[in-house]
Amino acid sequence: MGKNILFFVLSAIMCVSFSACDEEDADTTKPVITLDEPEDGDSLRIGESVHFECDFSDDEALGSYLIEIHNNFDGHGHKTRADETVPFSIKKSYDLSNLRNTHVHHHDIVISDNTTPGAYHLVVYCTDAAGNQSMVARDIILSHDAESHHHHDHDDDHEGEEHDHED
C-alpha cells in the first residue's frame, strides 16, 4: 500500500511540474492597438465611408480584428417608417493571421444615407492567435454636416493593404 501512495504522490508532482511548464510557455500577452483614425470626438459624414487607420501588433502572432459601430443614444425606443432614419450599426471582422505587426488603412465601411444623426461608439477589438483580446473605443458623431473625408490626400496611401513589419 505504501508503494501505491508513493507512486500516486510522485505522479501528482510530475503532472503539476509538466502543467506548470506548459503554462509558462503559453502566450498571455494581449495584442496592442494604436487607432489613428477616426479620433475620439470625430464627426463622420453620413453617406460616406469611414477613414480607418490603425496599427496592430503582438509579441507572438495576431489573429483578427473587428470594427463595431453602434449608437450611443439614451435607450428610448425608435419607431421607424421606410422614409425615416435608422440608427447605424455594423460589426465587420478582418483576418490578420500570420502577422505580428501591421498597419491597416481602408475606407470599406460606409455609413448608410438613412442613418440617424447623433452620438455613436466605434470600438475596435483585436484578438491574437492565442485568443488574448484588446479593445479601443472612440466616441464619434454621425452627421450630415461633418467634413467630407473623400478629399483627403494620402501620399503614401496603401488603401486596404496590410503589411507585416517583423522586427
Helices and strands as residue ranges (DSSP letters): H 2-25, E 32-37, E 43-45, E 52-57, E 62-71, E 90-95, E 101-106, E 118-128, E 133-143
